[in-house]
């Protein structure tokens, strides 16, 4: 996606909230010991969403370079999230303190929401 394309910030925000809610309700993220990989991914998504919430929609709509660059970075991070959510190699587990021989199964809901977000 080029920086000239307009992104519907409200739709992006709503999809990100849906993904966060799906993560927060996932059985492997429940206390007292959330799965480290799922916890890492949720933190990554929440940090990305926090960046989106700081974007001034009016500035973005007017073509403000910084706002547009920030949204492009958010889109890239969301695409990366989709890649991470679908990792089956065990490498993500190794990076996040999980067991690479038994990677977290995030289930179809999180995978579908991450994919839909990456396609915006």
Buried (B, 14 or more C-beta within 10 A) or exposed (E): EEEEEEBEBEEBBEBBEBBBEBBEEBEBBEEEEBBBBBBBBBEBBBEBBEEBEEBEBEBBEEEBEEBBEBBBEBBEBBBBBBEBBBBEEBEBBEBBEBEBEEBBBBEEBBBBBBBBBBEB
